[in-house]
Amino acid sequence: MKLRARVKEIERICGHKFDREDLVISAITHPSAAEGKSVSASYERLEFLGDSLVGGIVAMYVFTHFPDMNEGEMSTMRTTLISGDTLARISEDLGVAPCLILGHSERGTHARGMRKALEDVYEALVGALYVDAGMDVARDFVTRTLLCYATPDLAKRPMSPKSRLQEVAQRDFHCGPTHKLVGEEGPAHTPTFTTVAFVEGRRVGRGKGSTKKESESAAALDALSRLGYTSEVDVSMDRVMERAKEGVDVP
């Protein structure tokens, strides 16, 4: 896709005609495609700004629209909405992926690398909208694309794979599980971590992720499967998004 076509498509996705086309180009440019250029050539600076904006917009929305929720419930809903997986899925659903400008090292990247890029670009686009047109336009985009999924169900705190493994290990094996980082590979800006989970000194699970925390969670999930337990993973956002795609009303 030619550069001009990418810009036009992003404007369509955002529902906004940018006065500064350079903001759009920066927002969709992966750092691997901006090596040796200005720090503003990739989405990193806009992502920094957009990250704070998204968090603030979501917090205000949750506070305003759910007056009966306590602090813990509001925090859980906010965390679920602004998680990397959520933002990446929304970017993908919006059709952002074909518009990304990737460097040679990232072309044909695997799913994990693309997921991180899609998450970053969503935040960068919010930052670009704010710089180009102000808070109202940025807020409108977040409201239309993200906050449409805000439901009371997201305030329910599910048990994470690590917490579930901790529970069953202490209950059935009378000991706590341990996790050990056993590998790190890939470029510095998109590393892959590998973690192994142990129970009673035995290796019971192995997992990978773009952060150490993600790899620990993946290892715990693998351990639960191998040990024969059902993990109570955080599927609340997945459920909400699938219901919306199926045409089920989301309050």
N, C-alpha and C positions, 0 to 999 in steps of 0.2 A: 504494500500500500504506500503510495506517495505521501510525502510529508503534508501537503496541503489537504489531502483526503483524510489523513489522521486527525488534523486539527478540526476539520469540519465535523467529523464523527464525534469527537470529544465535545464539541460545542452542542451537538444534538443531544448527547447523553446528559450533559450538564443543564441543558435548557437555557443556555446563556451564550450570547455573542460577545466574545472577549474583545475589549479594546486593545489589549496587549497580547498579541499572538505568541510572543516569546514566553509568556507564562504557561501557556498550554504545552508548548514544546518542552520546556523544562520539566513540567509535571509528568510527562510520559516518557522521559529519557532516563533509562537505567544508568547508574554510575559507571557501568562497564562501557557505555557508549560515550562517556564524557571524560575519559582519561586524558590528562594534559590540558584540559580546558578550564574555564572559570568555574569556581565553586557553585555558581548559580546555573551551570549548564545542565545538571541532573536534577532529579526530584528531591534530593536530600534536604535542602534548606526549606523548601515548601512543605515537605513531609513533617519537618520539625514544627512548623507553624500549625499545619493542619491537625497534627496529633493533639495539640492543646485545644484547638477550636472544637474538634469533634467531642472531646471529653467534656468541655464546658457546655456545649449545646445539648448533649445527651443528659448531663446532670440537671440542667435547668428544666428540660422537658419532663424528666422523671419526677423531679420535685414538684412541678406545677400540675401535672396530670394524674399523679397518684398520691393524693393528700393523706391517705390512710396508711401508707407504707412507713415503716420505721427505717432508721439509718442503715441497718444491715440489709434489709430487703432492697432498698434503693441502690446500695452499693453492689449487690449481686446482679441486679438488672443492668446497671451501667456497665459492669465488667463484662457481662455476656454480650451486650450490644457492641462494645468497642473492641472485642477480642480480635486478634489477627485473623482467625478462621472466618469470623463473621464478615469482616470488611473485605477479605479476599473473595468470599463467595458472592458478595454483593457486586464487587467489581466485575467478576466473571459473568454474572447474570446480566449486568448492564452492557456487556460487550466491550469492555475496556481492553482485554487481552490483545486483540489484533492491532491495536493502536500503539502498543508499546514499542519504544525504540531501544533495541538491545545491542550491546557490543558483541563482537565476534565470540568472545568467551562464554556468553550467555545464550547464544542462539541454539535452539534445540534443548534448552535447559529442562531438567526433570521437573516433576510436579511440585516438589517442595520449593525449589527456587522460584518458580512462577507464582506460587501461592504468596510468598513473601513480597514479590514485586507488586502483585495486585493489591495487597494490603497497603503497601507504601504509597502506591499511586492514588488510591482512594483518598488518603489523608492529604497528599500533595494537591489533588484537585480541589479539595476544600480550601486549602491554603491559597491556591491560585484564584479561586472565586472571591475570597475575602480581599486579597490585594487588588484585584481588578474592579470589584464592584461593591465591596463592603459586607458587613455582617448579615444583613437581611438576605442577600442572595446566597451566601454560604449556608445560612441556616435553612433556607428553603430547600436547598439540595439535600442536606442531611435529613431533613424532615421527610422529604419525598422518598428517598432511597433507603434510609436506615430506620428512622423512627416509626415508619409504618408497621414495623415488626414488634414494637414495644407492647407487650401484653403482661398481665399480672403473673402468668406462668413463669416468666423469666426471673422473677424475684425469689423463686424457690431454689434453694441451694442444693444441687445434686451432689452426690458423693463422688469425688474424683477417684481415678484408678489407684493412685497412691494411698489415699485414705482407706479405700476398700481393701487393698492388700494388707495394710497395717492392721485393720480390724480382724480379718480372717486369720492372719498369721498369729496374732496374739491370742485369739480365741481357740484356734485349733492346733497350733504348733507351740504355743506358750513362749513365743519369742517375737521380736520385731524384725521386719525385713530390712535389708540393707541394699544400697545401690552403689555401683562402682562405674565411673566413667572409664571406658576401655578404648575409646578411639575418637579422633577428631580429624576430619579430612575436608578437602575442598578449599576454594579461595577464601580469603579472610572476610570478605563481605557477605559470603553465603556459605558458612561452614556447616558441616553435618556432624553431629555428635552421636556416639553410640554408648549406651549404658546397659549394664547387666544388673538384674535384680537377683538377690539371694535370700533364701529362707533356710534356716538351720545350717548355714554354710554351703548349701547346695544352690547351684545356678538354676533358677526356675523361669527366667524371662530375659528377653533381650529386645531393645528398641532403639530407634533412631529418631532424631528430630533436629530442627534448625537452631534450637537452644538446648542447654543442658536440662532445663526443666521439662521441655517437650520429650526429650529422649528418656528421662526418668519415668514420665507418665506412660510412654509407649512400652517401656520395659515392664512396668507394673501391669498394664493391660495384657501383655503377652503372658505374664506369670499367672494372672487370674484365669486366663483361658487354659493354660497348660495344667493348672491345679484343679480345674473343673468347676470354677466359680463363675458366676455371672457378674460382670462389672456394672455398677450403677454409674455409668459415665454421664458426662454433661451433654445430653442430647436435646435439651429444651429448645435451643435456638434452631437446631435442625428441624425439629418437629414444627415449629412455628413457620419456618420458611417453606417447608413442604406443603403445609396446609394452605398457605397463601398461593402457591403455584397451582394447587388443585382447585382454586377458586373458593375455598372455605373462608368465610369472613373472619378477619383478624381484628379484634377490637382495638 
